[in-house]
């Protein structure tokens, strides 16, 4: 059976609909960075997502071709994720989507290395005729965070964020949102097929103890 991160690492992908504190370890990602409104038809964000999925499935299916990746095992492509920030703001202003800066990512198993990523870029460009030069192989260690499952439209996320803020305040923590530690979303629902009121999105924020530790 193919390895599924959502099932094997539920604490990071399937949290409850209430805030909790977690320590997120180092993970490897396919990544494309950009800025602008993610809803812009044919815009930079949508192009980035196309690149990520092209690379993700090139790596996933590599074992059926000539590329033999050391330690390879079959796996389910993990969900799309995004790190978001707006220069000059400590949080996220959902009404100013054109000001978003983002890193759109898809996680890859630990056996995927830089050289495998480099191969996938060339292979995807050759087979799928898509420019993947904007992509990067990125390692991120988020560390101490608060997270919860948000159920509903993306524009309704502030209500869940408020719950997270109240929770960490009561636990003696504070947000550490900045241009290095960022607002993080994991998309478990396809917005093209799912009722917005039922969409599931993991929201995760970096935190620290109030004394700065």
C-alpha positions in Angstrom: 0.0 0.0 0.0 1.3 3.5 -0.9 2.6 5.6 2.0 0.1 8.4 2.8 1.4 11.3 4.8 -2.1 12.4 5.8 -2.6 9.0 7.5 0.9 8.3 8.8 1.5 11.8 10.2 -2.0 12.8 11.2 -0.8 15.2 13.9 0.5 17.5 11.1 -2.2 17.0 8.5 -5.4 16.1 10.3 -5.6 18.2 13.5 -8.9 18.7 15.3 -11.1 21.7 14.8 -9.6 23.4 17.9 -6.2 24.9 18.6 -3.2 22.7 19.6 0.5 23.3 20.0 2.9 21.1 18.0 6.6 21.0 17.2 7.0 20.5 13.5 10.2 18.8 12.3 12.3 19.5 9.3 10.6 18.5 6.0 11.6 18.7 2.3 9.4 20.4 -0.3 9.0 21.3 -3.9 8.6 25.0 -3.9 7.7 28.0 -6.1 7.8 31.6 -4.7 5.8 34.5 -5.9 3.5 37.3 -5.1 0.0 38.5 -6.0 -3.6 37.5 -5.7 -3.9 33.7 -5.7 -7.4 34.0 -7.3 -6.1 35.7 -10.4 -7.1 33.6 -13.4 -4.0 32.4 -15.0 -1.9 34.4 -12.6 1.5 33.6 -11.0 0.0 31.5 -8.2 -2.0 29.2 -10.5 1.1 28.8 -12.7 3.1 27.9 -9.6 0.7 25.2 -8.6 0.8 23.7 -12.1 4.6 23.5 -11.9 4.5 21.9 -8.5 2.1 19.2 -9.5 4.1 18.5 -12.7 7.2 17.9 -10.6 5.4 16.0 -7.8 4.0 13.4 -10.2 7.2 13.2 -12.2 8.9 12.1 -9.0 6.1 9.9 -7.8 6.1 7.9 -11.1 9.9 7.9 -11.5 10.1 4.2 -10.6 8.2 3.2 -13.7 10.9 4.7 -15.9 14.7 4.7 -16.0 15.2 6.9 -12.9 16.0 4.7 -9.9 15.9 6.8 -6.7 17.7 5.3 -3.8 15.3 4.2 -1.0 12.2 4.8 -3.1 8.9 3.6 -1.9 5.4 4.2 -3.4 3.6 7.1 -1.9 0.5 9.4 -2.2 1.4 12.9 -3.3 0.8 15.1 -0.2 -1.6 18.0 -0.3 -0.7 21.4 -1.6 0.5 23.9 1.1 1.3 27.6 1.2 3.4 30.0 3.3 1.9 33.5 3.2 3.0 36.9 4.3 2.6 40.6 3.5 5.6 42.9 4.0 5.0 45.3 6.9 2.3 43.2 8.5 2.7 40.9 11.4 -0.3 38.8 10.4 -2.5 38.4 7.2 -4.9 40.9 5.8 -7.4 38.8 3.8 -8.8 41.9 2.1 -5.5 42.8 0.5 -4.8 39.7 -1.6 -2.8 41.6 -4.2 -0.2 42.3 -1.5 0.4 38.6 -0.7 3.8 37.1 -1.0 3.8 33.3 -0.9 5.8 30.1 -1.2 3.6 27.4 -2.6 4.9 23.9 -1.7 4.3 20.2 -1.9 6.1 17.9 0.5 8.3 15.1 -0.8 9.5 12.0 1.1 12.9 12.2 2.7 14.5 9.9 0.1 14.1 12.7 -2.5 17.4 14.6 -2.8 18.5 17.7 -4.6 19.8 15.6 -7.5 16.4 13.9 -7.9 14.7 17.3 -7.9 17.1 18.5 -10.6 16.3 15.4 -12.7 12.5 16.0 -12.2 12.8 19.6 -13.4 14.5 18.5 -16.7 12.1 15.5 -17.1 8.9 17.5 -16.5 10.1 20.2 -18.9 10.9 17.6 -21.6 7.7 15.5 -21.2 5.1 18.0 -20.2 6.4 21.0 -22.0 6.1 23.2 -18.9 8.7 25.7 -17.7 9.8 24.5 -14.3 12.8 26.9 -13.8 10.9 28.8 -11.1 10.9 25.8 -8.8 13.3 25.0 -5.9 14.1 22.2 -3.5 13.4 23.6 -0.1 14.0 22.3 3.5 11.8 24.0 6.2 11.8 23.3 9.9 8.9 25.2 11.4 9.5 24.3 15.0 7.1 25.4 17.7 3.6 26.2 16.3 -0.1 26.4 17.0 -2.4 24.9 14.5 -6.0 23.8 14.0 -8.4 22.6 11.3 -10.4 25.4 9.7 -13.6 24.3 8.1 -15.1 26.9 5.8 -14.2 29.4 3.2 -10.7 30.9 3.1 -12.1 34.3 3.7 -13.5 33.0 7.0 -10.1 32.0 8.4 -9.8 35.1 10.7 -12.4 33.5 13.0 -10.1 30.4 13.4 -7.0 32.6 13.8 -8.7 34.5 16.6 -9.3 31.1 18.4 -5.7 30.2 17.9 -4.6 33.6 19.3 -6.8 33.3 22.3 -5.5 29.8 23.0 -1.8 30.6 22.9 -2.4 33.7 25.0 -4.0 31.5 27.7 -1.1 29.0 27.4 1.6 31.7 27.9 2.7 31.9 24.2 2.7 34.6 21.6 2.7 34.6 17.8 6.1 34.9 16.0 4.8 35.8 12.6 7.3 37.6 10.4 8.9 37.3 7.0 10.9 34.3 8.1 8.3 32.4 10.2 5.1 32.6 8.3 1.3 32.0 8.2 1.0 28.4 6.9 -2.0 26.7 5.2 -2.4 23.1 4.1 -5.2 22.5 1.6 -7.1 19.3 2.2 -10.1 20.1 -0.1 -10.2 20.9 -3.8 -12.0 24.3 -4.0 -13.1 23.5 -7.5 -15.2 20.5 -6.3 -15.9 21.3 -2.6 -18.7 23.5 -1.1 -16.7 26.4 0.4 -18.6 25.9 3.7 -17.1 22.4 4.0 -13.6 23.1 2.8 -10.9 21.8 5.2 -7.7 23.8 5.6 -5.0 23.3 8.3 -3.9 26.7 9.6 -0.5 26.9 11.4 1.3 29.8 13.0 4.8 29.9 14.5 4.8 30.8 18.3 7.2 31.4 21.1 7.0 31.6 24.9 6.1 35.2 26.0 9.5 35.5 27.7 11.1 35.0 24.2 12.3 31.5 24.6 
